[in-house]
Amino acid sequence: MTTEGHVAALERRHQELDRQIQAEIKSTRYDEMAISALKRKKLEVKDELYKYAASSQ
């Protein structure tokens, strides 16, 4: 996978995690642990995106 392809996949994953977090927040069975786990994953993806952005400059 090219760097651009990898970055695009990470961006899609980041957006999907955001959608999952929002859906969980709106759920009637609000699960704080699940939301925390999703937020951690989202931050990991964001960190990886920043690494690619920093290395390409």
C-alpha positions as CSV (number, residue, x, y, z in Angstrom):
1,M,0.0,0.0,0.0
2,T,1.3,3.4,-0.9
3,T,1.7,6.1,1.8
4,E,-1.2,8.0,0.3
5,G,-3.3,4.9,0.4
6,H,-2.4,4.2,3.9
7,V,-3.2,7.8,5.0
8,A,-6.5,7.6,3.2
9,A,-7.3,4.4,5.0
10,L,-6.4,5.9,8.4
11,E,-8.6,8.9,7.7
12,R,-11.5,6.6,6.9
13,R,-10.9,4.7,10.0
14,H,-10.7,7.9,12.1
15,Q,-14.1,9.0,10.6
16,E,-15.7,5.6,11.2
17,L,-14.5,5.6,14.9
18,D,-16.0,9.1,15.3
19,R,-19.3,7.8,13.9
20,Q,-19.2,4.9,16.3
21,I,-18.6,7.2,19.2
22,Q,-21.5,9.4,18.3
23,A,-23.8,6.5,17.9
24,E,-22.8,5.1,21.2
25,I,-23.3,8.4,22.9
26,K,-26.8,8.6,21.4
27,S,-27.6,5.0,22.4
28,T,-30.1,4.4,25.2
29,R,-27.6,1.9,26.6
30,Y,-24.8,4.4,27.0
31,D,-21.6,2.4,27.7
32,E,-18.8,4.7,29.1
33,M,-16.2,1.9,28.8
34,A,-17.0,1.3,25.1
35,I,-16.8,5.0,24.4
36,S,-13.4,5.3,26.2
37,A,-12.0,2.4,24.2
38,L,-13.3,4.0,20.9
39,K,-11.8,7.3,21.8
40,R,-8.4,5.7,22.6
41,K,-8.4,3.9,19.2
42,K,-9.4,7.2,17.5
43,L,-6.4,9.0,19.2
44,E,-4.1,6.2,18.1
45,V,-5.2,6.6,14.5
46,K,-4.8,10.4,14.7
47,D,-1.3,10.0,16.1
48,E,-0.4,7.8,13.2
49,L,-1.8,10.3,10.8
50,Y,0.3,13.1,12.4
51,K,3.4,10.9,12.0
52,Y,2.8,10.5,8.3
53,A,2.1,14.2,7.9
54,A,5.3,15.1,9.8
55,S,7.5,12.7,7.8
56,S,6.1,14.0,4.4
57,Q,7.1,17.6,5.2
